[in-house]
Amino acid sequence: MKRITLFLLLLVVITGFAQGQDQIDKKSVVGSWLGKLNVSSVTLRIIFNLSLIEKDSIVATLDSPDQGAKNIKIGPVTLDGKEISIKAPLLLAEFNGTVKDDTLIEGTFKQAGRTMPLNLIKLKKAFALNRPQEPKSPFPYLSEDVKFDNKKAGIKLAGTLTIPQGDGPFPVVILITGSGSQNRNEELMGHKPFWVIADHLSRNGIAVLRFDDRGVGQSQNSSSPSTSADFATDVESAFNYLKTNPKIDPKEIGLAGHSEGGLIAPMVAAANDGIAFIISLAGTGVSGEQILYRQNYDLNKASGTSKKELKDAISMSKKLYTVLKKEPDNKKATEQMTAIVKKALIKQKTSPEKMQSALEGFPVSAATLTSPWYRYFLVTNPADYWKKVKCPVLALNGEKDLQVAADVNLPAIGKALKSGGNKAVTTMKLPELNHLFQHCKTGLPAEYGEIEETFSPEVLKIMSDWINGL
């Protein structure tokens, strides 16, 4: 799943100064420097933009193109001889490196107690992502910004409704994002898959509503932490809003959910008989706990982890999840999980320095594990909802998806639907596609940002043909 915050990009005021006898010319570091951070199985490109102000102050901004972030102020920056330091206190992060020449800085990036190698290459021109599928105007359909209320949560949500040209009424699809705080385009790693999907469907006679998640873009956030069940009420609110639009056929309102959205879709359809159809994109059919075990195994195996390390990782996860399921008190659960991690590190004969670093960083992981969303996802079984769904369902999963394994989840979705008497079920395992439905080599998230394709054209056609054929 994608509900993993890799970096918290905050604004920080920056100042800088330089000192040292063998000081290099500050002008030689001015420019944009690109580096790649390997965070577990994900590769993130980050760009430090260094410039001079006045006579002797270096200032910097940070771009994270794979996260859609640009011109984030960081600092302070110091240059002492050939040693450069770029700090970001509010990010709990810093970069320390050695300027080797005008084109290379070798160094390390440290965040929340974890240190990673990071070498920077100076760019000759401005960095630009190539996303050939990103829609370009003019568009042969109407596009309007809309807002609707979730009265149950007391919040207002915002999105974009694209409607084919003509009198209508038209069938419509509500797009439901995967885990993580997503905008209406489900923007990830520089890709905007929901915009690509909406553009294709609306060119083929199908209206589409895509909206910002809570607390993202123009959507308001709830006063308390949210779970998948809460997000389901957002989709229900979108459903009720669309029923009032004269351009929309109220009997042809369907859902298309990606990843966690593929869990939320059956939750909504199980409680609302008016949902006309569901498209599950890399949706889940087994419990969150099973998803996480398999995801952990597949991602680490594909990254070259040894069999022993894989076994140890799964064993550790089982111990931590046992605590989460038995201990509702977050403070007590964190204490118990910290003890488990420390015991494992001691057993592995971890050096004192690495142990301290690991234990310093664990509270961040513990906060994620004990969050309401994670606790809910861990114990929720999608089959409980799929078996109550009576509308037609198209379930699509990529063969090389390492986050939601097709060979486990597709059969579970089909079995649950059929057990509830639903015969209008189509399941498809699609070759060479990853979790984002990109054609790929390994399926690892590290490829997501590197791949230029945003969403498989073949899958787009499958979706539009299926909806129009209902």
Secondary structure, 3 states (H helix, E strand, C coil): CCCCCCCCCCCCCCCEEEECCCCCCHHHHCEEEEEEEEECCEEEEEEEEEEEECCCEEEEEEEEHHHCEEEEEECCEEEECCEEEEEEHHHCEEEEEEEEECCEEEEEEEECCEEEEEEEEECCCCCCCCCCCCCCCCCCEEEEEEEEEECCCCEEEEEEEEEECCCCCEEEEEEECCCCCCCCCCCECCECHHHHHHHHHHHCCCEEEEECCCCCCCCCCCCCCCCHHHHHHHHHHHHHHHCCCCCEEEEEEEEEEECCHHHHHHHHHHHCCCCCCEEEECCCCCCHHHHHHHHHHHHHHHCCCCHHHHHHHHHHHHHHHHHHHHCCCHHHHHHHHHHHHHHHHHHCCCCHHHHHHHHHHHHHHHHHHCCHHHHHHHHCCCHHHHCCCCCCEEEEEECCCCCCCHHHHHHHHHHHHHHCCCCCEEEEEECCECCCCCECCCCCHHHCCCCCCCCCHHHHHHHHHHHHCC
